[in-house]
Amino acid sequence: MKLSFFLGLLSFIYLNPTMAQTEFDKPYISIGVVVTDLEASLDFYTNVIGMKELGEFSVTDEMGQKTGLTGGKAFDVKVLKLYDDPNATEYKLMSFGNEKNEEEKHIQDRNGMRYITIFYKSLDALTQRLEDNNIPFLSKKPTLIPDGRRFILVQDPDGTFIELIGN
């Protein structure tokens, strides 16, 4: 590993002493999302939302069985982040060819992980990409929220709600 990585990690711990005092090894959460169509979701999250594909890995059928992740089915995972930083949250996409969930209109329609929130400096370019890609807005586009920022609500190809917040 590069010396700059270790220096950055040391400065992170020094500047964030509470992290050094917790039981956690990393200051972020890695989120796994099963999607219907891996390529369609990858296109949505990279080309429309603006995430970066920064890695991928495969899980063999044997490892899927051993870990209890699958009943012995191999799968591939695409790792996305908002930006290339070792401490950025990972959003991991994988597909097993399952049917798409029933269409839902609101987050109250089903239990479980329902939405993610992504914060932008400005929503202008994103709004244009959403419109260019015919992504329907579920909110009034964009809605002004009480703190002065703008809010857009959309859904990914599998129906996961995406809150987009920025100036």
C-alpha positions in Angstrom: 0.0 0.0 0.0 1.1 3.5 -0.6 2.5 5.7 2.2 0.0 8.4 1.4 -2.8 6.0 2.3 -1.4 5.3 5.7 -0.6 9.0 6.3 -4.2 9.8 5.4 -5.5 7.1 7.7 -3.4 8.3 10.6 -4.6 11.9 10.0 -8.2 10.7 9.8 -7.8 8.9 13.2 -6.0 11.9 14.7 -8.7 14.3 13.4 -11.5 11.9 14.4 -10.5 10.6 17.8 -14.0 9.1 18.4 -13.4 6.6 15.6 -10.2 5.3 17.3 -12.3 4.8 20.4 -15.0 2.6 18.9 -15.2 -1.0 18.0 -15.5 -0.3 14.3 -12.7 -0.9 11.8 -14.1 1.5 9.1 -16.0 4.8 9.4 -18.5 3.8 6.7 -21.2 1.2 5.9 -21.0 -1.0 2.9 -24.5 -1.6 1.5 -25.4 -4.6 -0.7 -28.4 -4.3 -3.0 -29.9 -7.2 -5.0 -31.2 -5.8 -8.4 -33.2 -7.4 -11.2 -30.9 -6.3 -14.0 -27.3 -5.6 -13.1 -26.4 -3.7 -16.2 -29.5 -1.5 -16.1 -28.9 -0.7 -12.5 -25.2 0.0 -13.1 -26.1 2.3 -15.9 -28.6 4.2 -13.7 -26.3 4.6 -10.8 -23.2 5.6 -12.8 -24.6 7.5 -15.8 -27.7 9.1 -14.2 -27.0 9.4 -10.5 -23.2 10.0 -11.0 -21.7 7.3 -8.8 -18.3 5.8 -9.8 -17.7 2.1 -10.4 -14.6 1.5 -8.4 -14.4 -2.2 -8.1 -15.9 -5.6 -8.5 -15.6 -9.1 -7.2 -17.1 -12.5 -7.5 -18.4 -14.9 -4.9 -18.1 -18.6 -5.9 -21.0 -21.0 -5.3 -18.9 -22.7 -2.6 -18.2 -19.4 -0.8 -21.9 -18.4 -1.1 -22.9 -21.6 0.6 -20.2 -21.4 3.3 -21.0 -17.8 4.2 -24.7 -18.4 4.1 -25.2 -15.6 1.6 -26.7 -17.9 -1.0 -27.8 -21.5 -1.1 -24.8 -22.3 -3.3 -25.3 -19.8 -6.1 -22.3 -17.8 -7.4 -22.7 -14.1 -8.1 -20.8 -11.0 -9.2 -20.7 -7.7 -7.3 -20.1 -4.2 -8.7 -18.8 -1.7 -6.1 -19.9 1.9 -6.5 -19.0 5.0 -4.5 -19.9 8.6 -4.7 -16.2 9.4 -5.0 -12.9 7.5 -5.0 -11.9 7.5 -1.3 -11.1 4.6 0.9 -13.5 5.9 3.5 -16.5 6.5 1.2 -19.6 4.4 1.6 -19.7 1.4 -0.8 -23.0 0.7 -2.6 -22.7 -2.9 -3.9 -24.9 -4.1 -6.7 -25.6 -7.8 -7.5 -28.2 -9.7 -9.4 -29.7 -13.2 -9.2 -32.2 -12.8 -12.0 -35.1 -12.4 -9.7 -38.4 -10.9 -10.9 -38.9 -7.2 -10.2 -40.9 -6.4 -7.0 -44.4 -5.2 -7.4 -44.6 -1.5 -8.3 -44.6 0.8 -5.2 -45.5 4.4 -5.1 -44.3 5.4 -1.6 -41.8 4.3 1.1 -44.7 3.1 3.4 -45.7 0.4 0.9 -43.2 -2.3 2.2 -40.9 -3.0 5.1 -37.1 -3.3 4.7 -34.6 -1.0 3.1 -36.7 1.5 1.2 -34.5 4.4 0.2 -31.1 6.0 0.1 -30.3 9.7 0.3 -27.5 11.3 -1.7 -26.3 14.8 -1.1 -25.1 17.0 -4.0 -23.5 20.4 -4.0 -25.9 21.4 -6.8 -28.9 19.5 -8.4 -28.7 21.3 -11.7 -26.7 18.8 -13.7 -28.4 15.9 -12.1 -31.8 17.3 -12.9 -30.8 17.5 -16.5 -29.5 13.9 -16.5 -32.7 12.7 -15.0 -34.8 14.5 -17.6 -32.5 13.3 -20.5 -32.9 9.7 -19.3 -36.7 10.1 -18.8 -36.5 9.2 -15.1 -39.9 10.2 -13.6 -39.9 12.6 -10.7 -42.0 11.4 -7.8 -41.7 14.8 -6.1 -42.5 18.1 -7.5 -39.3 18.9 -9.3 -37.4 20.0 -7.4 -39.1 20.7 -4.1 -37.7 23.4 -1.8 -37.2 22.0 1.7 -37.2 24.0 5.0 -33.4 24.3 5.2 -33.3 26.0 1.8 -32.0 23.1 -0.2 -33.8 21.4 -3.0 -35.2 17.8 -2.9 -36.0 15.4 -5.7 -37.4 11.9 -5.3 -36.9 9.2 -8.0 -36.8 5.4 -8.1 -34.0 3.2 -9.5 -34.9 0.4 -12.1 -36.0 -1.9 -9.2 -38.1 0.6 -7.4 -35.7 1.6 -4.6 -36.5 5.2 -3.7 -33.6 7.7 -4.2 -33.7 11.0 -2.3 -31.5 13.6 -4.0 -30.8 16.7 -1.9 -28.7 19.8 -2.8 -28.6 23.4 -3.8 
